[in-house]
Amino acid sequence: MSERRMAINRLRERLPVDAAAVDRFVARHGSPIVEGERATFLFRGEADGVSVRHRVVGLPDPLEMRRVEGTDLWATSMVLPEGSRVEYQLETRRGEHHERFNDPLNPRVAHSPMGSSSVCAAVGYAVPEWVHHDPEARPGELREEVVRSKALRREQPFHLYLPARFHPAMRYPLLVVHDGTDYLNFAAMKTVLDNLIHRLDVAPLVVAFVPPRDRLKEYPNHAPHARFIARELVPLLTDRLPLLDAPEGRCLMGSSFGGIASLSTAVRYPGMFGSLLLESASLVFTDIGFEHGGGPYFDPVVKFVNRYRARPTRPVERVFMSCGTYEPLITPNRSMVPVFRAAGMTVNYTEARDGHNWENWRDRLREGLSWVFPGPQKYVYE
């Protein structure tokens, strides 16, 4: 679509326009206006400046909006390739006062532990239908559990998922999920598991959703955390439940710092787990020097990844990796694929036109889980 024929430019061609015309324009189009591979963001109100704030690598941030002459309507456009999904907020400037907020003209919102953001979806993107509650899918059971951990020196809570039709005569694989509470709250993972198991995409499995207490300390190659997972939690669950007591029946999963926790735990206990499922893992490294730009919390991450890259090992047989092309971690994730493969691991790597957020990780769950623990349908995503 040419820029001249975009809705906002057709409005500009009609200038001057009165407030009623702007009312009709906004009521008809809302915000953002997605036309082909262009997205136009709108804001209505008095301000000294308005901008779109986002975390899309490669685009200016802030993305300044321009007032439509003679009105209180502000607009800016950006290229949005097919299938893209972008989370954003708006920022106004009035004098020295800056205020950030979700787009009041856009009802679509995504949530995270940090709050909420507005969502712009390009042509070709849709929320996967298996994310929503399926009344035909028999629900699994989600239990609240607590275990006393000597390694962590505390009571450690977690949620335990048992699949529908769970039976003690069967043997089930075990998935351990880092940031488990967030996966339940922000990635709809209980519903996703119910649906994918019901549809035979994923084998019935037991899942331990484990939250951290201090993730920035416990997740980057932290020996007590790894010992808790490998020497306390997994043996406890294996004793209590009918699990497949073999590496191929165990997978560690996590996103961002949780991906580092998964990899570093597997490296500390090689052969304990058969698979890793890493989503936007914080695989930050340096090829020279130590300036990584991530701040002090990334120091132990970089130290661990640098050491691993210098002497790669094969702690598991298979790794599923996903990352958003719009996030800063896309380069280190791409760079680690050949490192893992050279170490002898089978790697299934996928990218999405999305960012570092929970709905991106949610949308990759079928592809990842069905590859690690395929159901009777034996879907293959390679």
N, C-alpha and C positions, 0 to 999 in steps of 0.2 A: 504494500500500500504506500503510495507516495505521501510525503509529509503534507503536501498541499491539501490532500483529500482527507486527512485526519480530522476527527470531529472538532478538536480544539482549534484547528486552523480554519475550518468552515465557520466557527463562531467568530474568529478574529476578522474574517472577510466581511462580516456583517456589521462591524463597528461603525458608529457607536450603538451599544445595546443597553437597555434599561435593566433594572433589578429583576423585573418579572421575566425577562428573557433568560437571564442567568439562572433564575429559579427553575425554569423549564429545562434548561440544559443540564443542570445538576441532577434534577429529578429523573431525567431520561437516562443519563449515562452513569451516574454514580462515579465512584473512584476506586481503583484506577480504571481507565478506559483501555481495554486490550483490543488492539486492531492489528491483525497479522502479527508481525514481529516487533510491534511498538506498543509500549505501555505509557499512558499519560496519567500522571498523578495530579490531583486537584486539591485545593484548599480554599475555603471561603472565609474571609474575615480581614480585619484591619491589622496590619503588622508592618514593621520596618523591613522585615525579611522573612522568608519561609524557605525551608529546604527539606529534602527527603534524606533521612539517615538510614544507613544500611551497612552490611558487612560483605558486600559483593566485591571480591577481588577483581580489579581491572576497571572499576567504575569510580568516578570521583565521589568522595564522601566528605562533606555533605554535597548532595546534588541540588544545586540552587534552583528554586522555582522563580518564575517571572510573572509579574502581575499583568493580567489582561487589561489593556488600557481603558480607563474610565470605569472600572468595576472593582469590586473587592474579591475577585476570583484570581487565584494564583495557579500556575500550571508549569509542569516540566515533563519531558518525554525521555524515554530511554529505550534502547534495543533490548528485546526480551525474546531470545530464541525459543523455538517450539519446545514444549515440555518443561520449561523452566518454572521454578517456584522460588519466590524471594520474600523474606520477612523484612519488614521495615517499620519505621515510625516517622512522624513529621516533627519538625522543630521550628518554632517561631522565635523571632527576635523583635523585642520592643524596647528600644533604648539599649541598656546594658543587660536586660533580663532575657534569658533564654529558657524556653520551655519545650520539653519533648513529650509526645503523647501518641497514642494510636490514631490512625486516620478516622476522623468522625464520619466520613462518607463511605467507609468500607466496613461492613459487618463481619468480615472474615478475619478471625483472630486465632493465633497459635499461642500455646502456653508453654512455659518452662519454669524451672526453679527460680529463674531470675525475673519472672514476670510474664508479660504478654507482649505480642507484636502483631501488627497487621500483616496480612498475607496477600501477595500479588501472584496469581497463577496465570501462566501463559497459555496460549492455545496449545492443546495437546497434553496438558497436565490435568489429572483428576485424582482425587483421593481414592485409593484402592478400595473396591467394594468389600474386601475381606477384613477391612478395618472396623466396619460397623457391626453391631450386634446382629447375629443371625438367629432368629427364633427356632430354626431347625437344628442348630448346633447344640448338642448336649453340653452343658457347662462342666468344666473341671472344677476341682475343689482348691481353694486358696486358703491355707492355714497360716496363722501367725505363730512363729516359733521363736524360742530364745535358747542359745547355747552358751555355756560358760567357756570362755576361751582363755587358756593359759598363755597362749602366744600374744594375744592382745591385752591380757590382764583386765578383762571386763566381761560383762554380759553382752553378747552380740545378738541382736534380733535379726530375723530374716523372715521372708514369706516363702512357704513351700507350696508349689503347684503340683497337684496330682491330676492326671488326665481323666476325663470321663471314662467310665467302665474300668477304672483301675482295679486290678485283680492281683492278689499276692502270688498267684501261680505263674504269672508272666514275669519277664525281665525287661526293665526299662532303661533307656539311656538317661544320663544325667547332664543337665545344662546348668552351669553356675553363672549367674548374671551379675556383673558389677553395676553399681548404681541401680540396684534392683527396684527400689521404691520409685525412682524416677521413670524407669521403663514401664512400670505399672501405671503411674499417674499421667505420664505425658506421651507415651507411645502405645497406649491401649493394649499392652502385651498380653494381658489375661484374655481379652476378647480375641486377639489375633491367634493365640494358641488354640483356643476353643474352635475357632473357625477353620484353621489350617489342618488340625487333627481330624475334625469332622469331614473335611473335604478330601482327606487322604493325601494331602500334599506333604504332610509332616507326620513322622511316626509318633505314636503316643510316647511322651517322655515326661520325666520328673524334672522340675525346674526349681532351683534355689535362687530367690531374688534377694541379694545381699546388699544392704546399704552401708556406706562408710560412716565413720564418725568424723574424721578429718581427711577428706579425700586427697587434698593437696599434699598431705604428709604420707598417707598410707598407700596411695596408689602408685607413685613413681618408684618402683623397685624397692619396696619396703619388706625386709625379711620377715618381721612378725606377721604381716598380712599374708604373705605367701605361705608361711607355715600354718597359719589358721586355716586357709583354704585347703591345702594339700594334706596336712597331717591331722587336722581336727574335723573340719566340716565334712569333707568327702568320706573319710572312714566312718564317721558317725552315721551319715545317711546310708552308706553301704551296709552297715550293720542293721539298721532299722527297716530298710526298704528293699524290695526285690529289684535291685539294680544290676545292670550289666557290669560285672566287676572286671573290667578290662579297659585299656586305654581308648579303644575305638568307641566305647560307650560313654566317654566323658568329653565335654567341651567347655571351655572357658570363653566368656563373652563380655564385651564392654565397648563403650564409645568414649572418644576423647581420652582423658586420663584413665578411664576404665579399660581402654584398649591396652594402655601401657601396663596396667595392673595384671591383665590377662597374660600378655606376652612375658612379662618378667616373672610371674609365678610359674609359667610353663618352663622358662629357662632355668629357674632354680630347682625345678623338680621334673627333669626331662623323663619322658616315657610315662608319666603319670596320666597325661591327657592325650587324646588322639587328635583333637581339633581345636582351633581357635576361630572365633567369629569376631572380627575387629571392625568397628564402624568409626570412621574418621579418627582413628587412633592418633594420639599426639606423638608421632614418631619423629620428633624434631632432632636433628643432628647438625654437626658442623664438620666440614671437610678440612678446615684449617682454623686454628685459633679456637676461642671459646665464646665469641660474641654471637649469640643466637637470636637476640631480640625478643625473647619471650618473658623476660623478667626472672627473678630469683626462684620462683616456683618451678621453672623449667630446668634449673641447673641439674637436679638429679636425673631428670628425663634424658637430657642431652648426654650426660655422663654414661648412662646405661646404654642408650642407642649407639653412641660412638663406640663403646666397648664391644657391643654385639656386632656392629658392622666390621670392626677390625678382625673379629674371630667368630664368624657366624656358625651357629650350631643348628641341629634339627631337633628341637624339643618336642614337636608334634609331627604328625604325618601330613595334615591338611590344614589350610588356612583360607577362610573366606574373608575378603577385605572389601569394604566399600568406602567411598569418600565423595563429597560434593565438589564439583568443579569450581564452585564460587567461593570456596573457603581457603584460607591460607595454608591449610594442611595438605592441600592436593599435591604439592610438589614432593614433600617428604614421603607421602603414601605411595605415589608413583615410583619414587626412587627405591623403596624397600621391596617392591615386588620382585625384581630380579635378584636381590640379595637373598630373599627367602627361597626362591626357586633354586638358586645356585647351591644353597645348603641342603637341597634334596627334598624340600617340601612341595606338595601339590598346592598351588595357589589359584583360587578363583577370585579375580579382581573385577569390580564393577564401579562405574561412576554414574552420578546423576547431576543434572543441572539444578543444584540446590546448594544450601549452605550448611553451616555447622549448627544443626538444630535437631530437635527431637522428632519432628514430623519427617524429616529426611531419613532418620534412622528407623522410624516406624515403617516407612514405605519400602525399606530394603529387607524387612523381616522374612517375607515369604521366600525371596530368592536365597537368603542366607540359610535359614533353618531347613528348607527343603533340600539344600545341597549337603548340609552337614548330617542331617538325620532324615533322609527321604522317606516318605510314606509309601503305601502300597501303589499309589498312582505312579510313583517313580518319575516325577517331573525332573527334567535335567535342565539346568540353567548354565550352560557353558558356551 
